[in-house]
Amino acid sequence: MSPLTTGLLIFVVTTAVLATGMPIAFALGSVALGFMIAVDGWNSVHFVAETFFSGLNDFTLVSLPMFIIMGAAVASSRAGSDLYEALARWLHRVPGSLVISNIGACALFAALTGSSPATCAAIGKMGIPEMRRRGYDADLATGAIAAGGTLGILIPPSITMILYGIASETSIGRLFIAGIIPGLLLTALFMAWALFLSWKRGNKLIDKDRVYSMKEKLELLPKLLPFLAVIVGVIYALYGGIATPSEAAGVGAMLCLVMVVLIYRLWKVADLWRILRDGLRESGMLMLIIGASILFGYMMSSLQVTQAVASSIGDLQVNRWWIMLAINVLLLVAGCFLPPAAIILMTTPILMPILNAAHFDPIWFGVILTINMELGLITPPVGLNLFVINGITPDVRLGTILKGSFPFMMCMVLAILILCVFPELATWLPSKVMGK
């Protein structure tokens, strides 16, 4: 059997196993082990434990649980509600101000937590009922939060970019800083669409007679500025060469824990236990997926599948942008069925040789891949953000949420096209800050 035929068989079997609902780590591990035994016999079992644990023997992985705890601490507090309320007061006189405030709150909260579902839940619980109460249509209200929540995996610090950096062996610091301008671009596109649709539907100024005093606008800032200062400090420590990602993440996690205790009075043992429990659960899940994906990648490489795919695509006499289009379609389809962590860890070992052969910048592609993962979060049948929003507003049909999300999906596609035409939007800032 040729390596390409073997690769196709692996793809079919992996898809079938994942469709059974088996946990991703166990699915990848069992498929890898099964093909290794089928091709190389039982002697290949000797390499399983060594390969699995050597994949986790990376000091960079320490940053994962630290950033997760950092996000869990902020998500457990009222920081999301306070952030939304503060922006709503400052942007009160802007047409469509409430939708724009919610998208802005999503972008800032995303930078604090790095989690799309957490961003949707924290901002949506307060923002969606308030938007609907003030006359905004249900599709716009829910779609804006579902899409805004996806910014959690693009604006740094981003768990998705950490996973891609580990899988592709690229600088996590460069990936973080590469996501800043595209993150702001995507936020601006979301806001522009929200402003246009609000204006078109007549939601120009709601509660026109309401005036917020300067005191009311400033009173929430003392609660929010310390958290934003932590994000700025973590990013400065990373890009200023002061600390490694793991060290900066550790300090950021500790500071966020201290601040939720001091600012939001989450000092009870039960509150702290919930934060640490959730952080441990998500970290353990990601570590298992990473270990299993390393084993899966080892199996693909040892069977020459990765090399054969890269060689075949490299031999194609087509423009490299057709290759990029095919990769984007692959990622979009995969995003409809699998979570971002699984897609990144499964596909990156296969895609990196192809990208190198086609002379695509891996840092730039990290941003493109992340936006594709964002699309998957609001694309059925497994669009996680859609179900989070549906849980917050059970009286709104899933079809209505999807209808409201669709224009924001088009904004993401437009952002990908803009980055393809102007790749410097992702590559200029990392080169400027960290050198060539």
N, C-alpha and C positions, 0 to 999 in steps of 0.2 A: 504494500500500500504506500502510495507516495505521501510525502509530508503534507501537501495541500489537501489531499483526501482525508488524511488523519485529522488535520485541523478542522475541516468541515464536520467530521464526525464528532470531534470534541465539542464544537459549537452546539450541535444538535443535542448532544447528551447533556451538556451543561444547562442549556435552556430548559430542557425537560425536567431536570432535577430541581432547578430553581422554581419552576412552575408548580411543583408539589407543595411549596410553602416551607421547605426545609430551610433552617437558618443559613444565611449566606456563607458563613465561615465553614460550616459542616458540608455544605453543598460543594464548594470549591475544593475543599480538602478531600472529600470522598471521590470526586471525579478525577482529581490529580492522582490519588493513590491507585484508583482502579486502572487508569491507563498506564501508569508506570508498571504495575504488576502484569497487565495484559501484554505489554510490549517487551519489557526487560526481565520479567520473572520476579520471584520473591526476593531476590538479592537486592532489588531496588528499595525494599522497605528499610534497609539499613540507613539510607540517606534521609528518610522522612524527618525524624526528630532533629537531626543536625541542621537541615535546611530550614525547618520551621523556626527554630529558636535563633539561628544565625540571622534570619530576617528581622527578628525583634531586637537583636543586639546592636542597636543604633541609638546613640545618645540623643539624637534629634527627637526621637519618639517621646522623650520626657516632656517635651512641650505640649504634646497632645492632651494628656490629662490635666495639665495646668491651665491651658486655655479653656478646656471644657468646664473645669471648676469655676474659673473666672466668669464664664457665661452663665453657669447655673446660679451663682451667687447673685448676679444682677437680675436674672430672670425671676428669681424668687421674691424680689422686692417690688415696690411700687414705682421703680424707676421708669418703666415703660409708660405708665399712666401719667406720671409727672412730666415726662418728656413730651408726650402728646399734648397735654394741657398747656405747657409753656409755648410750644410752637403755635397752637391754635390762637393763643392770645396775641402773639407777635404778628401773625399773618392774617388777622381778622379782617382787614380791609381789602385783601386780595380776592378777585373773583375765583370762586371755587376753592376758597381758602381752607375749608375743612378737609377736602380730599388731599390737597397739597400738603397740609400740615401732617396728615397721616402718613403720606409717602416720605416726607422728611423725617418724621419720627421713626419710621421703619429703617431708613438709611442710618441714622445715628444709633438706634438700638442694635442694629445689625453689627455695627462696629464694636459695640460693647459685648455682645454675646457670641457672634459668629455662627448663630443657629437660625435657620429659616423658620422651622416650626415654632421656636420660642418667640421669635419676632412677631409672627402672625398672631400667636395667642396673646402676647402681652399688649400689643397695640390694638388688635382687633376687638378684644373684649370691651374696651371702652370706646374705640373709634367708630366701629360699625353701628352700634345702636345710636350713637350721637349723630352720625351722618344721616341715618334714616329718619331720626326724629326731626331733623331740620330740613327734610324734603329731598334729599338726594335719593336717586333710584337705587334699588337693592343691588342691581348688577354692577353699577359703578362703585358702590361702597364696598362690596365684597371683593370685586376684582382688583381694586386698588390695593387692598391689604394683602390679598393672596400674592400679587406680583411684587409688592413692596417687601414682603417677607423674604423673597428670594435674594434680596441684596445681602442677606446675612452670610452668604458663602462667597461673595465677591469682594466686598469691602473688608480690608484687613482689620484684625487678625482673622484668618479664614482656615477652618479645619480642612476644607476641601483642598486648598492650596498646599497645606502641609502634607497631605497624603500624596498629591501630585508631585511635590518636590522630592519626597522620599522615593516614590516609584520611578521618577525620571532622573534622579540624582542631579537635580538643579537646585540653585540657591533659594531657600525659603524666604530669605530677606528680600531678594530681588523679585520674587513672585508677589510677596505682600505689597511692595511699593508699585509693582506693575499694575495691581488691581485698583489703585487709587483713582487715576484719571478715568479709566473705563467705568468704575463704579459711580463716579460723579456724572459721567456722560449718561449712563443708563438712568440714574435718578432724575436727571434733567429731562430725558425723553419721557419718562413716566409722568413727571409733573406737567410737561407741555401737553400731553394728551389729556390729562385730567382737567387742566385749565380750559382747553378747547371744548371738551365734551360738556363741562359744567356751563360754559358760556352758551353753547349751542342749545342746551336743555333749559336754560333760563335760571340756573343756580348761580346768578352773578354775585350778589351779596345777600347773605342771609343774616337776619338779626341786625339790619343796617343801623338801628338806633342804639345798639349796644356799643359802649365805649369802655375800653380797658385803660385804667390809669397806669402810669409808669410804675407805681408801686405794685400793682397786680401783675404787670409783665415781669417784674424782677423778682418777685417773692419766691418763685420756685427754683431760680438759678442756683442758690446755695446748695440745694440737694443734688443738682445735676452736674455742676461744674467739677466736683471732685472725681466723678466717674470718667468724664471726658478728659480730665487731666491725666488719669491713669492710662487711657488709650494713647494720648499724645506722648506720654512718657515712655510707654512700651515701644511705640514706633520709633521714637528718637533713640532709645537705647539700642534698638536693632540696627537702624540705619547709620547711627553715629559711631558704630563700632565699639560701643561701650559694653555690650553684653551679647551673648549668643541667644538664639531663639528660646532655648530651654531656660536659661537664666532669666530672661525678660519675662517669659510666661510665668515662672515661679513667683517673681516679685509681683507681677500684675494680679495673680490669683490671690496672694496673701493680702494685698491692698484692697481688693474688691471685697474679700471676706470681712476685713476690718471695717470697711465703710458701710456695708449693709448692717453691721452690728451697731455702729455709731449713729448712722443717719436714719435708718429705718427700724432700729430697735429689734433686729432679728437675733436676739441674744439667747433665746431659749434653746435648750439642748435638742429638742425636736426639730427646730428650724435648721440648725446647723447640720444635724444628722441627715435631714432631707437633702440638703445641698450636696454633702459629701457622698451620700448614697447614690443620688442621680449621676453625679460626676463619675463615680467608680463604675456604675453599671454601663454608662456609655463608653467609658475608656476601655473597659474589659471587652466590650463588643467590638470596638474598632481594632484593638490589639489582636483579637482572634481572627478578624477578617484580614488584617495585614499579614499575619503569619501564614494563613491559608493561601492568600494570593501569591505570596512569595513561593510557596510550594507549587502552586498552579503554574506560575511563570517558569519555575525550574523544569517542570514536566514539559511545558510547551517548547522550551529551549532544547532540552535533551532529546526530544523527538524531532528536532529540526523544523518545527512548524513555524516558529517566529522568523527564522532565517529565510525559509522558503517564501513566506508571504511578503517579506520585505524585498526579497530578490525579484519576485514576480512583478510587484508594483513598480519597482525601480526599472524594470525592463520595458514597462509600458511606454509607448511613444505618444504620450499625451501631455498637455499642459499641466503643470503642477497644481494649478487652481482647480482643475477637475478632480484631482486627487483630494484636495482639501474639501471640495464639495461632497465627495463620497464619504469622507471621514465625518463631516458634520451631519450628514444624513444618518450614518451609523450611530453616532452619539445620540442624536435626537430620538431614534427608534429605541435604542437601549434605555434612554431616560424615561420612556413611557412605561417601562416594566421593572427597572432596577433602581435602587438608591444610588446616589452619587458615589459613595465610598466604594461600592462593588464595581461600578463601571470604571472608575479611575484605576483601581488596582488590577483589574482584569485586562483592560485594553492598553494601558500605557506601555508595558513591555513589548507589545506587538507594534504599537504605533510609533515609538521613538525611532527605530531604524528607518521607517518609512519617511518620517519627518526630516531626519538627517539627510536621507538620500535626496529629498526634494528641496533641501536647503531652507526649511522653515525654522524660525527662531523658537526654541523650546519655551522661553519665557513668554513670548507673545502667544504661543499655542496654549499655554497654561490658562491665560485669560479667556481665550476662545472656548476652551473645554469647560471652564467654570460657567460661562454664560449658557452653554448647552445644558449643563447640569441644572441651571436655574430654570430653563425651559421645561425640563423633565419634572420639576417640582409642581408645575401647574398644568401638566398635560395628562389627561386620563390614559389608561385606567388606574394608574398608581400614582397620581399626582398628590403627594403628601399634603401640600399646602391647601389643596382644594378640600380635603377631608377635615383638616384643622379648622378651616373657616366654616365648613358645614356643621361641625360640632359646636362652634360658637353661635351660629345662627341656624338652628334646626328648621325654622319656618321658611327658610329660603332654599329652593330646590337646587340641586347640584348643577343642573343645566343652566340656571341663572348665574351661578358663580362662574361657570365655565364661559358663558357668554361675556360676562364682564372682564374676564381674564384675557380673552382672545386678543383684543387690541394691544394689551401689554406684551403678549407673546410676540406680536409683530414689531413692537419696539425693540425687543431683544434681538430679533432677526436683523432689524435695521442696525443695531449696535454692532453685530458681527460683521455686517457688510462694511460699515464705516471703519472698523478695525482692520479689515482686509485691505481697504483702499489706503488707510493711513495707519500702518502698523506702529508708527512712532508714538501714537497715543499710549501704547502699552510699553514700548521699549525705551523711550526717551528719558523718562524720570529715573528708572533704575540705573541707566548709564550715567546720568547727571549726578546722582547721589552717591553711587557706589563704584563708579568708574567702568571702563570697558571690561 
